Every structure is written in structure tokens, then in C-alpha cells.
Amino acid sequence: MELVLKKFFSFLFFFIFLIANRGWSEITFQDVLENPSDLDLNLQYAREQEQVGKYKNTIASLERLNMLYPVNTDIKIYLLSILLKMDSVAKLQLTINTMLQDPNTTQEARQYIEELVKTIEQEQAKTKTKSKWFAYADLSYTHTDNSNTEGKSKTGKFQQHNPETGTDVQVDFTDETVMYDKSFSRAGSITVGKNIDSTSAFSITSGITSNTQNKGDKAVNDLTSVSLSYSKILGKHYILPYIYYSRPNYRNDTEDQATKGVGLSNNYIINNNNTASYGLSYANTSIDATSRHTTKSPPDLGNNATYTGSVGYNYTFSKINLISSTLSYTNRNATANHFSYSGPGLNMNYTRVFSFGNLKIGRNFYKNAYDEKDIFFNTTRDRTDRTRISTAQLTGKFTQVLPFFKKIDPKGQLYYNVKYTETDTSSTMTNYDAIRKNTSFNIIKRFSLHE
């Protein structure tokens, strides 16, 4: 379509030349009424109306000129170019049919019109092709090396309230504290969706993940999840609303939990290099005692609703570099106020595209101030956490790293993900003042089920 437009616009130089000979004084509709057959005057008026976006006036003038000068091919092409710009398919088709039936239409104009018809048919065929169902399955395996698995504090001590003496004391972490551990994750998911048209689509994904550990058992669980998303392009807006549900079944813990969430994100394309974004989300988490641990204290104190809002800005340069930044604010309301907190966040990332994959380096900052003291640990000290998360991540396809993999994976549907994360938390509560590090390697194999 763009190539045809360029060819059509080449005819406009003829009109620009004519208009230039008349000068650049604004032409009014009254001038046109007084001189309806003046070709130069009417062309200048049509051009001026086009420049200010009044395409209906432009079309009306060109249709009138087309009747007055039926053998003028340039007028016909100019009219078609405006209809293309307006994306008026019905009007464009009617005008094309009229011109093809008009004996005054020259052979040169007919060739351009026939080319235009072919382009329209191709675009319509693409739209029909895109409007179909798709489905694929993902299988993945992740190996993670974790340091400070149980969150030993920087000082090696944690605070605890002694109810017998009524005092807050510091206690050493025991020698049995697990400092290093390996975790393993095996997951499978199925995604089914449909491209509604060239600007919108929806999909639903369901999956299950089995998480295990080498030494500890706190994070051992089977996670089931499902999510539904819808994407829509409106002009320069890329809108994505979504909902999700997840439930991890902890095998050795005292509590299970379920989370329901909903959110909306939007990217606004300012130009080729600049993008703005914003997002809103809500999540509700309910915690229930498992049937095998009914004697545990009421777990619903941790039930919470979390609200998050964010705004961001992305800048792309040299087509292979991306700098992104996001400001966010989170407010969590829990049944017990010592689990409730609020605070701002700042995420900054740099991404570079290489032939072997995409390298992403990030630094995130969060500050969370808790609503009440946790008197189980300390009766006098308020808790405020300041967390800094540093990440380095490399993602890509195996065919990018090992070209001979194209024989094994011709569609390029075997992916890798290597990630290093360091989480440094400085807290007013010694218990949470800790540094954690982990390195993970993830492999994902995608299977196309329906294309």
C-alpha cells in the first residue's frame, strides 16, 4: 500500500507547480464558488484543505474537477491518493469502479488503478489470514543456584520479642541455617488465542510448574496458573488488559495461597525512538491453612490486596539499544497491619541487541514502609525496607549461539535465558537486613500446535 501511495504522490508535484504559480495566498470557498471552472484555483484550494486535514473538502473539490475535466488523469490519481489517506475503503472502491468504466480514463491511469486494486486485494488477504486461531505449548526447565536461601542477616543476628521478660532481644542465626541451595523448576503451559484483526488479539494461557530444592523444602511447591489477555492497537496506543489466577500448593509448608489479579498496561509510541507507558494492577491474595496443618495459628492474617501504578519512558537509539525507566508506587493492605506497607519504586534498564541474543542490565530501587510494628519480633521499632536489586540477563535462541542448531530446530523455537540477580535489602529490622544472590539458567522449547 505504501509503495502505491508513493507513486500516487509523485503526481502531486504537477499540482504543486501549478499552485506555486498562483502564489500562496489562502483560497476561500467563496473564491471557488465564484470561479468553479478555474483549474489552478480549485487545485490550490484542494491542496490547502488537505494541508489542514479537511479531506472532505479536498475530495469534494477534486470530484467537481473530475467532472469538469474528465480526461485529466492527474486529477483522478490525486483523488485516489486522498481516499487512500483517509482509509475510506468503500468510497475508494466506488471511485475505482467509476473510473474504470469511464471511457475518458487513459490507459496510463488504468494501469495505476489496476495496480491499486491488486494492492488492496493483497492487504485484504493478509487481514483475513491474520484473523485466525493459533495455539502453542511451552516446556521449560530452570536450574538456579541460590545464596543465603533463608535470608541470614548481614550481622548474623535477628530480633525477637521475649514475652516472659517483656524485652526485645537479638538472637544469633543457628549453624543449621541454609546459606546455599539449588532449586529446580519444570514447567509446561498451553496458549490458545486468536488474531481478531490486524490491530487486536486475545489469548488464554494455562500452565503448571513443579518447584523443588536440593537441601531446603520451604519453596517446594506445585504451581498452577491461568491468564487471559487482550491486546489492541488504537493509533499510537498499544493497550493490554489482562487477568490471572495462580495457586501454589506448598508440599511441606503450613499454608497455601491463591492470588487473583487484574491489570492494564499501555505503550504510547511517540516516534521511532521514544515510547511512553503506564500501567495499573490489582492483586488479591488469600492464605488458607492446609488440611495437614490445622493446628497452625490463623493464617488469614496475611491475606492482602495490592495496588500498583506505574509510568515509564523508553528511548531507543541506533536500533539496537534501549534505555527504559519506570516509576511505580505500591500499596498493600493486609488483614494484619504489620504485613501492610506502601512505597515508591524506580526501575532502570539498558538492553543491547547482539547477534547471539539480547543483553539486559538493570537496577531497581524500592522503599517499603510498613504500617505497624511486628510485635512478635520487636515492640518498639518500625520497619522500613530499602531494597536494591541488580540484574544481568541474556536471552535468545539457541540458533543464534549455535547456527548448526537450525538443522535440529528449523523454526528457531528453542530459547535460552541466563540471569544473575543480587538483592540487597537495608532494613530498620535486623531480621530483613540481608543480601541474596542467585544465578539461573532456563531452557524453553516451544511447539506450534496450530498456526
Secondary structure, DSSP 8 states (H G I E B T S, - for coil): -HHHHHHHHHTHHHHHHHHHHH-S----HHHHHH-TT-HHHHHHHHHHHHHTT-HHHHHHHHHHHHHHSTT-HHHHHHHHHHHHHHT-HHHHHHHHHHHHH-TTS-HHHHHHHHHHHHHHHHHHHHHHHHSSEEEEEEEEEEEEEEESTT--BTTSEEEEEETTTTEEEEEE--TT---EEEEEEEEEEEEEEEEEETTEEEEEEEEEEEEEESS--TT-EEEEEEEEEEEEEETTEEEEEEEEEEEEEESSSSEEEEEEEEEEEEEEE-SSSEEEEEEEEEEEEEEEE-TT-TTS--GGGG-EEEEEEEEEEEEEETTTEEEEEEEEEEEEEESSGGG-EEEEEEEEEEEEEETTEEEEEEEEEEEEEESS--TTT-SS---EEEEEEEEEEEEEEHHHH-GGGGTT-TT--EEEEEEEEEEEEEESSGGG-EEEEEEEEEEEEEEEEE-
